Amino acid sequence: MNKESFNTLDGYLERQLLIAMPAMMDPNFSRSVTLVCQHSEAGAIGITINRLSRFSLGEILEQLDIACADVDLRALPVLEGGPVHADRGFVVHTPLEGFESSLAINDEIMVTTSRDILAAIARGQGPARFVVALGYAGWGDGQLESEMRENAWLSVPVDSAIVFDLPLKERWQQAVSRLGIGIENLHGFGGHA
């Protein structure tokens, strides 16, 4: 394979949801669904969207000294985005421009890492739909590709309904169903041809 064709694989998992196979033993990722935000030959970064943290949004806002009078907003759960830098916050949201550090995933989803989006949310001026996560999942050069070959993950195109609308407990099952197979047919271990 020449260098040019190798580079065409760069980013091929972006805009995908990674679905942990049933045999995934890593407790950080067992039955997880992870939104891949960036994928390059240097590695990959994703945010797990179906694991509850021990924090509420109100606790995060309080730690950042951001006032919020909305009791319902303060009670919203915060997700465990992954085991890397669990003290860093990520807001996965519907498109809304104007924040300091945002990345468009597709036409329906953005990820913002700057504090200004939390301040806007607290004022009632944030994006229409959002989830807040602490930490991220990270893979080094070739690590995710290796895990894919070892059948640790399946992938499907990102679906904003899974990211924003479904209860956390239903996200893994719904992501699997996007593959067109039933969970009962998903074996824990794959084979190699």
Stockholm file with secondary structure:
# STOCKHOLM 1.0

chainA/1-193         MNKESFNTLDGYLERQLLIAMPAMMDPNFSRSVTLVCQHSEAGAIGITINRLSRFSLGEILEQLDIACADVDLRALPVLEGGPVHADRGFVVHTPLEGFESSLAINDEIMVTTSRDILAAIARGQGPARFVVALGYAGWGDGQLESEMRENAWLSVPVDSAIVFDLPLKERWQQAVSRLGIGIENLHGFGGHA
#=GR chainA/1-193 SS CCHHHHHTTTTTTTTEEEEECTTCCCTTTTTCEEEEEEEETTEEEEEESSCEEEEEHHHHHHHTTCCCCCHHHHTCEEEECCSEEEEEEEEEESCCCCCSSEEECSSSCEEECSHHHHHHHHTTCSCSSEEEEEEEEEECTTHHHHHHHTTSEEEEECCHIIIIISCHHHHHHHHHHTTTSCGGGCCSSCCCC
#=GC SS_cons         CCHHHHHTTTTTTTTEEEEECTTCCCTTTTTCEEEEEEEETTEEEEEESSCEEEEEHHHHHHHTTCCCCCHHHHTCEEEECCSEEEEEEEEEESCCCCCSSEEECSSSCEEECSHHHHHHHHTTCSCSSEEEEEEEEEECTTHHHHHHHTTSEEEEECCHIIIIISCHHHHHHHHHHTTTSCGGGCCSSCCCC
//
